[in-house]
Amino acid sequence: MRAWWVYWLSIGVAAVLWIGIPLVGGRDGLRAWTDQPLGLAILLVPLVVAGLDLIFYRTSHEEVCRLEAQRHGWLRALVGRGYSATTFAWTGVALLGIVVVVVAAKVGGAL
């Protein structure tokens, strides 16, 4: 269950940062954050933590998903009996891939 909380806390922090910084500082505020290595790291670390959490604790996520799908009919309609550990691992890989794309775009001057 701890892996589930770490994942959702990381996603929540990422959402607050990625939505809050542009809302408060506008486009220039986000650019100011991404122009600084520390600012970019602060924006990307929650995504890295979430991705690694999904990869390393995929079986725990599978168990929690299966239990929650059994308890909630609306969730069962979305995930069936629950996602497999492999699905969680690939989702983690996708999150890490997003981080790599953002870093590559920043290094390449596209951001």
Beta strands, then each sheet from edge to edge (+ up, - down):
end
